[in-house]
Amino acid sequence: MKKIPFPVIQRLSYVFEIINKLEENGIGKISSSELGGYLGQTAHTIRKDIHFLGIAGTPGTKYEIADLRRLLIDHLGFGEPKRCCIVGLGRLGEALLEQLLAIPQDAFAVVAGFDSNINRLETIRTSIELFPAYRIEKTVRKLQIELALIAVLPQQAQEAADRCCDGGVRGILNFTPAVIKPKRKGVFVRAVDVSGELRILAALAYTSTANE
Amino acid sequence: MKKIPFPVIQRLSYVFEIINKLEENGIGKISSSELGGYLGQTAHTIRKDIHFLGIAGTPGTKYEIADLRRLLIDHLGFGEPKRCCIVGLGRLGEALLEQLLAIPQDAFAVVAGFDSNINRLETIRTSIELFPAYRIEKTVRKLQIELALIAVLPQQAQEAADRCCDGGVRGILNFTPAVIKPKRKGVFVRAVDVSGELRILAALAYTSTANE
């Protein structure tokens, strides 16, 4: 299979979300320029991205959403939701858990939560299974968990990630301000950098004013 | 002043964070390839980005960090921290507030929090001022708040953003799964899309396995 570059994977993941929503609303076809509108990209970029799935789109004709969906499932593996865990169930972790469970997800399913504080585990009411942190490695392996969202204290982030790697996760979403380095090759790490996002917004607001 | 394209602003904002940390550690110079390493970009891209600040870098020579810092402050407005508020102080909002106040910030300062539940405001212990949600517009105007982090329930997100816009914010960071459309021109909105991030990780893990 032809290797799909990272920015294309990123955009196609978003396309998957969009067409799922359109399909729910009974829409059957979509053009590259309409998709481009949703993503803030040109129709040309979208056609090039979809070409990686094996459809050579031509300007002006629409894609069948059912075809697109099937191809995205084939190429990006969205057929079977990846199992996901949340490590750290303080306020942040619990809020994220609740947010993720409240909406139907199309690419992953949160199946387990971990916290080092056992009393904490007993006070949380949720539909998923909760475990003490020392059981991360075994549980990740047993439940075949592939994704981990890390919401522990910054000073515990690397250790939490290491345990997840030991258990076999393939992707880590880092919600702490600490930098996480994957312990194994082939583990992808992405970070939600709240300060970084606000810094970018600060710069955008300033530069647009300076240019007015 | 020459208009700086959005991806350049995004990268330069990150450069600002990096050089601040290097400066704290007593480092005085950095090359474009070292900066590129931090950002996952080529040295060439970094040199082109920094060229927007008026320095024509040449391969192999290092930038003075103090110069870079001053130019980033001039061009991206990082000299005076932008005032920021958090709207919605449920578990998520309170956790984000705590996280942002725990680390010294270089581009913004959280100065106010809002929640529609007045009892909630009384139970939160924090160093910043808290207000009921109906006072968003007046308070944002009075305190000259330019950035807002929205962490309310999805169904309240647009209204919360509208009130912030009415008060005069210039940038909104949306932490809800709802889509927020800015009420006024010139207001930038960025979203932290937790499901989207996990979807991308799922696709990365799958495609790298499929290519092995």
Interface residues (C-beta under 8 A of the other chain):
Chain A: M1 K3 I4 F6 I9 Q10 L12 S13 Y14 F16 E17 H75 L76 G77 F78 P81 K82 C84 G90 R91 L92 E94 A95 L96 E98 Q99 L100 I103 Q105 D106 A107 F108 E146 L147 L149 R170 G171 I172 L173 P177 G186 F188 R190 V192 V194 S195 G196 E197 L198 R199 I200 L201 A202 A203 L204 A205 Y206 T207 S208 T209 A210 N211
Chain B: M1 K3 I4 F6 I9 Q10 L12 S13 Y14 F16 E17 H75 L76 G77 F78 P81 K82 C84 G90 R91 L92 E94 A95 L96 E98 Q99 L100 I103 Q105 D106 A107 F108 E146 L147 L149 R170 G171 I172 L173 P177 G186 F188 R190 V192 V194 S195 G196 E197 L198 R199 I200 L201 A202 A203 L204 A205 Y206 T207 S208 T209 A210 N211 E212
